[in-house]
Structures are given as C-alpha cells and as structure tokens.
Amino acid sequence: MVKLSVSKAARMLGISRFDIQNQINNGTLQTHEGYVTTDSLRLAYPNTSLNSEQDQHIQKMQQIKNAATYKIEVDNAIHSTNDKVYTSIITKLKTKLYQEQLKNQHHQMVFSELTEQLAALEKHCHSQDKDALHKLQNWVQSKH
C-alpha cells in the first residue's frame, strides 16, 4: 500500500485536487492517516493504470522507508536490552567491589592488630627468640 498526498493523487489521475477532495468527503475515496492510498485509487478508478514509473519509484521509496523504520525499531529494542544488561552488570560489579573493600578493611585491621601483638610480644620474649620475632615482624610489614 502506497500513500499519496491529495495533490499527487490528482496529478496521477489527471484530475483536480478539488475533485479528489470531494470524493474523500463523500466517501468515494478512502484515506489512511491523511493520505490517499493507491489501493483506494484503484478501486475508485479501475480503468486507470497507476503503475507508472513514478508509482514504482514511490513504492520502492515506501519499501525503503518501511525497512528503515523496522531497523530503527530493532536497534532501539537492542539498545534498550543492552542498557538493562549493562546496568545489571554494573550493579553486580559495584556490589562485588563494596564486598572486596570490606574484606580489605578487615585484612588491614587484622594486620594492624598482628603488628601490635608482635610488638607487645617483643617486649616480653627472651633475647634468644628476638631474632626470629624480628624476622616475623619484617615479614608481616612486607605483606601489610
């Protein structure tokens, strides 16, 4: 179905725009979204050929337009789906990052407490154990 303006339909039929408008008003010609369709023109003028080169060009343009509209709708649907997927992934990553930050804080706190406990132990240990304790303290410091 090809949609034509009233002026275009009148030119194709070789009649005035006023005649087309009258036929629309009295119900002889049907319109679709404000345009006259080639189907309604064929019904009203069965002896007139509407398959001119220009009509074929219009049909081709209508097909291109329909294909482009469909592609835009598909692209919009894909983008909408992608946006939802990306939002979900980002939310999951934010949650995982927060959990890892909490673990990191906990580990830092444990290392700090261990460093304090080793310092307290150093004050009370025998001199023969101090060398091994210093090695342990250095190792803890290197990992902190």
Phi, psi and omega in degrees: 000122179254134179261135180234148173290162179301318180298315180297317179298318180297316179298318181296325182272346182074031178234175183279157176298324179300318179298317179297314181299320177298319180293326176293315181296323181269003174089004179290323178248134178266148177243160178223114181055038177085002180243156175268134180265153178296330177298315180291327177294320179296323178292318182283332182229071186294337183271358182261133178274125178254009183267045178288168177300323180293322178295320178295322177296319179296318179297318179298316179298321179295320178297318178298317180297316180296319179295319180294318179298316179298315180299318179297317180296318178295314179301317179297319179295318179295315180297320179297316179296315179300317179301318179294318180295313180297319178298318179296316180296315180298318179299316179296318180294321177298318179297315180296319178299315179299316179297319179292324177296320177297317178298318180299316178299319179297314180296321177297319179296318179298315179297320179297315179296320179296319178299317179295318181294322178293322177295319178293321179295324180300324181293333187250002184269162178287153183298329179291339180266351186295324181297314179294323179294319178297322176298317178295318178297318178297320178296315179299317180298321181292332181272341182280000000 
